[in-house]
Amino acid sequence: MIERTGQVRDVTSRDFQSVKLWSFQLEGSDRFYRTQKVRPDVEVGDWITFREKNGIVMTDTIEKTTDTSAGATVVEPSETAPAISASSDVGRRIRFQTARADATRLVVAALEHDQLPHPSNVAKGKRLDLLLGYVDEVTKALLKQEEAV
């Protein structure tokens, strides 16, 4: 959860699939702070503090403030480590999914060129296990190779 402070620059809404979605912007930031279907109880020029989680403003934490010492900038606490680790988790998942897709293509190509024992030579119940095993092995090899670079 990240706490932010700033002066409201704009309050906007847009219709999306028959639903009105709300957001606002702070001075000094081009970012839209999303409040989903809830119209934020703020007006242009208000100084506010609020918390957001996973990119969505927790509207029950919006408070108007008279503390303008933060200027027209967004103040973020030192809780940035969870956001960094979350993005690295996303990066790991993307790398895994990419390696998995590449591995699947490589296994298919190897089967088409008779470079692997063909699953038709294996008992019917074991074919899927064999193919998934090939894909798993190639995925691990690709990820290991990427780490070495």
Backbone hydrogen bonds in HBPLUS format (Angstrom, degrees):
<---DONOR---> <-ACCEPTOR-->    atom                        ^
c    i                          cat <-CA-CA->   ^        H-A-AA   ^      H-
h    n   atom  resd res      DA  || num        DHA   H-A  angle D-A-AA Bond
n    s   type  num  typ     dist DA aas  dist angle  dist       angle   num
A0002-ILE N   A0052-GLU O   3.00 MM  50  5.43 164.2  2.02 155.8 159.8     1
A0052-GLU N   A0002-ILE O   2.85 MM  50  5.43 150.7  1.94 149.7 159.5     2
A0004-ARG N   A0050-PHE O   2.80 MM  46  5.51 164.4  1.82 165.3 170.2     3
A0050-PHE N   A0004-ARG O   2.96 MM  46  5.51 150.2  2.06 149.2 155.6     4
A0006-GLY N   A0048-ILE O   3.00 MM  42  5.68 155.4  2.06 157.6 163.7     5
A0048-ILE N   A0006-GLY O   2.87 MM  42  5.68 168.1  1.88 166.4 166.3     6
A0027-GLU N   A0007-GLN O   2.76 MM  20  5.60 157.0  1.82 162.3 170.5     7
A0008-VAL N   A0046-ASP O   2.79 MM  38  5.43 163.5  1.82 161.2 164.0     8
A0045-GLY N   A0008-VAL O   2.85 MM  37  5.19 168.2  1.86 139.2 143.2     9
A0009-ARG N   A0025-GLN O   2.76 MM  16  5.39 166.9  1.78 135.5 140.0    10
A0025-GLN N   A0010-ASP O   2.85 MM  15  5.15 152.8  1.93 144.0 149.1    11
A0012-THR N   A0023-SER O   2.88 MM  11  5.48 166.0  1.89 151.1 155.9    12
A0023-SER N   A0012-THR O   2.94 MM  11  5.48 149.3  2.03 158.6 156.4    13
A0014-ARG N   A0021-LEU O   2.92 MM   7  5.43 146.5  2.03 146.2 157.1    14
A0021-LEU N   A0014-ARG O   2.86 MM   7  5.43 174.7  1.86 155.4 155.5    15
A0016-PHE N   A0019-VAL O   2.70 MM   3  5.18 164.5  1.73 153.8 158.8    16
A0019-VAL N   A0016-PHE O   2.99 MM   3  5.18 142.6  2.13 105.8 117.3    17
A0022-TRP N   A0036-GLN O   2.66 MM  14  5.42 165.6  1.67 161.3 162.3    18
A0035-THR N   A0022-TRP O   2.96 MM  13  5.45 179.4  1.96 139.2 139.3    19
A0024-PHE N   A0033-TYR O   3.05 MM   9  5.27 145.6  2.17 128.3 137.9    20
A0033-TYR N   A0024-PHE O   2.72 MM   9  5.27 174.3  1.72 165.4 163.5    21
A0029-SER N   A0026-LEU O   3.15 MM   3  5.61 144.9  2.28 139.3 136.4    22
A0057-VAL N   A0034-ARG O   2.82 MM  23  5.86 168.9  1.84 172.7 176.0    23
A0038-VAL N   A0035-THR O   3.23 MM   3  5.65 158.4  2.28 132.3 131.0    24
A0046-ASP N   A0043-GLU O   3.00 MM   3  5.65 166.7  2.02 141.4 143.7    25
A0065-THR N   A0047-TRP O   2.74 MM  18  5.40 163.9  1.77 141.3 143.2    26
A0049-THR N   A0063-GLU O   2.88 MM  14  5.38 148.0  1.98 149.4 160.0    27
A0063-GLU N   A0049-THR O   2.87 MM  14  5.38 158.3  1.92 159.5 164.7    28
A0058-MET N   A0051-ARG O   2.90 MM   7  5.79 175.7  1.91 153.5 154.9    29
A0053-LYS N   A0056-ILE O   2.94 MM   3  5.43 160.0  1.98 149.8 148.7    30
A0056-ILE N   A0053-LYS O   3.08 MM   3  5.43 166.7  2.10 115.4 119.5    31
A0061-THR N   A0058-MET O   2.79 MM   3  5.66 165.2  1.81 131.6 135.7    32
A0062-ILE N   A0059-THR O   3.30 MM   3  5.46 167.0  2.31 107.1 111.0    33
A0071-GLY N   A0068-THR O   3.05 MM   3  5.63 164.5  2.08 116.7 121.6    34
A0084-ILE N   A0080-THR O   3.03 MM   4  6.33 154.3  2.10 154.0 161.9    35
A0085-SER N   A0081-ALA O   2.88 MM   4  6.16 165.0  1.91 159.4 163.1    36
A0086-ALA N   A0082-PRO O   2.86 MM   4  6.00 150.6  1.95 143.8 152.3    37
A0087-SER N   A0083-ALA O   2.99 MM   4  6.22 156.1  2.05 143.9 149.8    38
A0088-SER N   A0084-ILE O   2.93 MM   4  6.23 147.2  2.03 146.0 155.7    39
A0089-ASP N   A0085-SER O   2.91 MM   4  6.15 145.0  2.04 142.3 151.6    40
A0090-VAL N   A0086-ALA O   3.05 MM   4  6.37 151.6  2.13 144.2 151.7    41
A0091-GLY N   A0087-SER O   2.92 MM   4  6.20 153.3  1.99 142.0 149.5    42
A0092-ARG N   A0088-SER O   2.88 MM   4  6.14 152.9  1.95 145.0 151.8    43
A0093-ARG N   A0089-ASP O   2.95 MM   4  6.22 158.2  2.00 147.7 153.5    44
A0094-ILE N   A0090-VAL O   2.88 MM   4  6.14 157.5  1.93 151.9 158.2    45
A0095-ARG N   A0091-GLY O   2.92 MM   4  6.15 163.5  1.95 149.2 153.6    46
A0096-PHE N   A0092-ARG O   2.88 MM   4  6.09 158.5  1.93 148.4 154.6    47
A0097-GLN N   A0093-ARG O   2.84 MM   4  6.05 167.6  1.85 152.6 155.9    48
A0098-THR N   A0094-ILE O   2.90 MM   4  6.06 157.8  1.94 150.9 157.2    49
A0099-ALA N   A0095-ARG O   2.89 MM   4  6.06 163.0  1.92 148.8 153.8    50
A0100-ARG N   A0096-PHE O   2.76 MM   4  5.96 156.0  1.82 152.7 160.2    51
A0101-ALA N   A0097-GLN O   2.97 MM   4  6.15 159.3  2.01 145.0 150.0    52
A0102-ASP N   A0098-THR O   2.92 MM   4  6.17 163.5  1.95 151.7 156.6    53
A0103-ALA N   A0099-ALA O   2.79 MM   4  5.93 157.4  1.84 147.2 154.2    54
A0104-THR N   A0100-ARG O   2.92 MM   4  6.14 155.8  1.98 147.2 153.3    55
A0105-ARG N   A0101-ALA O   3.07 MM   4  6.37 161.5  2.11 149.2 153.4    56
A0106-LEU N   A0102-ASP O   2.92 MM   4  6.18 156.3  1.97 150.8 157.8    57
A0107-VAL N   A0103-ALA O   2.89 MM   4  6.11 159.7  1.93 153.5 158.4    58
A0108-VAL N   A0104-THR O   2.99 MM   4  6.19 162.7  2.02 150.8 155.5    59
A0109-ALA N   A0105-ARG O   2.95 MM   4  6.13 162.0  1.98 147.0 152.2    60
A0110-ALA N   A0106-LEU O   2.85 MM   4  6.06 157.6  1.90 147.3 153.9    61
A0111-LEU N   A0107-VAL O   2.90 MM   4  6.12 155.8  1.96 149.1 155.4    62
A0112-GLU N   A0108-VAL O   2.92 MM   4  6.15 158.7  1.96 150.9 156.9    63
A0113-HIS N   A0109-ALA O   3.07 MM   4  6.26 136.7  2.26 142.3 153.2    64
A0115-GLN N   A0110-ALA O   2.76 MM   5  4.87 173.3  1.77 155.4 153.1    65
A0114-ASP N   A0111-LEU O   3.15 MM   3  5.03 160.8  2.19 109.1 108.8    66
A0121-ASN N   A0118-HIS O   3.05 MM   3  5.87 164.7  2.07 125.1 129.4    67
A0122-VAL N   A0119-PRO O   2.98 MM   3  5.17 162.9  2.01 112.5 116.4    68
A0126-LYS N   A0123-ALA O   2.92 MM   3  5.50 151.8  2.00 120.2 129.0    69
A0127-ARG N   A0124-LYS O   3.38 MM   3  5.50 161.6  2.42 106.2 111.5    70
A0130-LEU N   A0126-LYS O   2.96 MM   4  6.15 155.9  2.02 152.2 158.9    71
A0131-LEU N   A0127-ARG O   2.97 MM   4  6.28 166.1  1.99 156.9 159.6    72
A0132-LEU N   A0128-LEU O   2.86 MM   4  6.02 169.7  1.87 158.6 161.7    73
A0133-GLY N   A0129-ASP O   2.86 MM   4  5.92 146.9  1.97 139.9 149.7    74
A0134-TYR N   A0130-LEU O   3.00 MM   4  6.34 152.3  2.08 147.8 154.5    75
A0135-VAL N   A0131-LEU O   3.00 MM   4  6.33 164.7  2.02 151.7 155.4    76
A0136-ASP N   A0132-LEU O   2.79 MM   4  5.98 158.7  1.83 149.4 155.6    77
A0137-GLU N   A0133-GLY O   2.95 MM   4  6.14 163.8  1.98 150.5 154.3    78
A0138-VAL N   A0134-TYR O   3.00 MM   4  6.25 166.1  2.02 155.8 159.4    79
A0139-THR N   A0135-VAL O   2.88 MM   4  5.98 157.7  1.93 149.0 155.8    80
A0140-LYS N   A0136-ASP O   2.96 MM   4  6.19 167.8  1.98 153.9 156.4    81
A0141-ALA N   A0137-GLU O   3.02 MM   4  6.23 157.4  2.07 145.1 151.7    82
A0142-LEU N   A0138-VAL O   2.89 MM   4  6.12 157.1  1.95 151.1 156.8    83
A0143-LEU N   A0139-THR O   2.97 MM   4  6.22 162.7  2.00 156.0 160.5    84
A0144-LYS N   A0140-LYS O   2.90 MM   4  6.04 158.8  1.95 149.2 155.4    85
A0145-GLN N   A0141-ALA O   2.91 MM   4  6.05 155.7  1.97 144.5 151.4    86
A0146-GLU N   A0142-LEU O   2.94 MM   4  6.18 150.4  2.03 144.1 152.1    87
A0147-GLU N   A0143-LEU O   3.03 MM   4  6.31 154.3  2.10 146.9 153.0    88
A0148-ALA N   A0144-LYS O   3.15 MM   4  6.41 141.5  2.31 142.1 152.0    89
A0149-VAL N   A0146-GLU O   3.15 MM   3  5.35 146.1  2.27 102.3 112.0    90
